[in-house]
Amino acid sequence: MIYRFRVILDHDNKDDIFRDIEIRKTDTFEDLHNTITQSFGFEGSEMASFYVSNDQWEQGQEIALFDMGEPDSQMMNETILEDVVDEDNTKLIYIYDFLNMWTFLVELGEIVEEAHGTDYPNLLFVCGQVPTEAPEKQFEADKEYEDSEASYRLDDYDELNFDEHWN
């Protein structure tokens, strides 16, 4: 059986940027990682992880490209797609390059029969151009920090009444 995924670049731009990909359900997450990076024009040499997600796109269990020594972590090269993704669990978050945080929303669109004569993985459709720089992300903790009165600037240091010679 073949999984058809839509992989959407998560950004604030008005233009849609996505790829439709077909891949065997018995392939690994590393195969999906390689397919996504190639279809978006990345080298594929940066750190990356998939995260199991729910309908609200909340980040769940991590499936990492490299072993980070985390307990209960899953590895992309050891995890088969059909062991995580199915008709009831269709959403993943994919983060590529943790310094730039390229973030993608990956959703299983349908499961179809394998087409004879088709090589898999298969890039079905391309929409939009990838920007030269990763879209800037605003995280919840950043919003709380900016909204709080405790968000000081370096210029405010003199007003904090620290004793520079305290020890």
C-alpha positions in Angstrom: 0.0 0.0 0.0 1.1 3.6 -0.7 0.7 6.6 1.6 0.0 9.9 -0.1 1.2 12.8 2.1 0.8 16.5 1.7 3.9 18.3 3.2 3.2 22.0 3.8 5.9 24.6 4.8 4.6 26.3 7.9 5.0 30.0 7.4 3.1 33.3 7.6 3.4 34.0 3.9 0.2 34.1 1.9 1.6 31.9 -0.8 1.0 28.1 -0.5 4.3 26.1 -0.4 3.7 22.3 -0.4 4.6 19.0 -1.9 2.5 15.9 -2.5 4.5 12.8 -2.0 3.8 9.1 -2.4 5.8 6.5 -0.3 5.3 2.9 0.6 3.8 2.4 4.1 6.5 -0.1 4.8 9.3 2.5 4.3 11.0 4.2 7.2 10.7 7.7 8.5 14.3 8.2 7.2 13.0 7.5 3.7 10.3 10.1 4.2 12.9 12.5 5.6 15.0 12.0 2.5 12.1 12.5 0.2 10.9 15.7 1.9 14.4 17.3 1.9 14.9 16.4 -1.8 11.5 17.6 -2.8 12.1 21.0 -1.1 15.7 21.3 -2.4 17.6 20.8 0.9 20.8 18.9 1.1 19.5 16.7 3.9 22.6 17.0 6.0 21.1 18.9 9.0 19.5 17.5 12.1 15.8 16.7 11.8 12.9 15.1 13.7 9.3 14.1 13.1 6.8 14.6 15.9 3.5 12.7 16.1 0.7 15.2 16.2 -2.9 15.5 16.9 -5.7 17.4 15.1 -4.6 20.7 16.8 -1.0 20.2 15.5 0.4 19.8 19.0 3.8 18.2 19.2 4.0 14.7 20.6 6.4 11.7 20.5 9.7 12.5 18.7 11.2 10.3 15.9 14.7 11.6 15.5 17.2 11.3 12.7 20.1 10.8 15.1 20.3 9.2 18.5 20.4 12.0 21.1 20.5 9.7 24.1 16.9 10.5 25.1 15.1 7.7 26.9 12.2 6.1 24.9 13.3 8.0 21.7 12.5 6.5 18.4 15.0 6.6 15.4 13.9 7.4 11.9 15.9 4.5 10.4 14.3 2.0 12.8 10.7 3.3 12.6 8.3 2.1 9.9 5.7 4.6 8.7 2.7 2.2 9.1 3.8 1.6 12.8 3.0 5.3 13.5 0.7 6.6 10.7 -2.7 5.2 9.8 -6.2 6.3 9.0 -6.7 7.5 12.6 -3.2 9.0 13.1 -2.6 11.2 10.1 -0.6 14.2 11.2 3.1 14.7 11.8 5.2 17.8 12.4 8.6 17.7 10.6 11.4 20.0 11.7 14.5 20.3 9.5 17.7 22.1 10.6 17.2 23.0 14.3 19.3 26.2 13.9 16.9 27.6 11.2 13.8 25.7 12.3 12.3 24.8 8.9 8.9 23.5 10.1 6.5 21.4 8.0 3.1 20.1 8.6 2.8 16.6 7.2 -0.6 15.0 6.7 -1.7 11.6 5.3 -4.2 12.4 2.6 -5.0 8.8 1.4 -3.9 5.3 1.2 -3.9 3.7 -2.3 -2.8 0.6 -4.1 0.7 0.6 -5.5 0.7 1.5 -9.2 2.7 -0.9 -11.3 5.6 0.7 -13.1 5.8 3.6 -10.6 9.0 4.1 -8.6 8.5 5.0 -5.0 8.9 7.4 -3.3 7.3 9.5 -5.9 6.9 13.3 -6.0 3.3 13.9 -7.3 2.9 17.6 -7.1 4.9 20.8 -6.4 3.3 24.1 -5.3 5.3 27.2 -4.5 8.9 28.2 -4.2 10.9 27.7 -1.0 12.1 31.0 0.4 15.9 31.5 0.8 15.6 31.8 4.6 13.5 29.8 7.0 10.3 31.6 8.1 10.7 33.2 11.5 8.8 31.5 14.2 7.1 33.0 17.2 6.9 30.6 20.1 4.4 30.7 23.0 7.2 31.3 25.5 8.4 34.2 23.4 4.9 35.8 23.4 4.6 35.4 27.2 8.0 37.0 27.7 7.3 39.9 25.4 3.9 40.5 27.1 5.3 40.4 30.6 6.5 43.5 32.5 9.6 41.5 33.3 11.0 41.7 29.8 14.0 43.8 30.4 16.4 45.1 27.8 20.2 45.3 28.3 19.8 49.1 28.5 17.8 48.6 31.7 20.7 47.0 33.6 21.6 50.2 35.5 18.0 50.5 36.8 18.0 47.0 38.4 20.1 48.1 41.4 22.5 45.2 41.3 25.6 45.3 43.6 28.4 44.6 41.2 30.8 43.7 44.0 28.5 41.4 46.0 31.1 38.7 46.6 
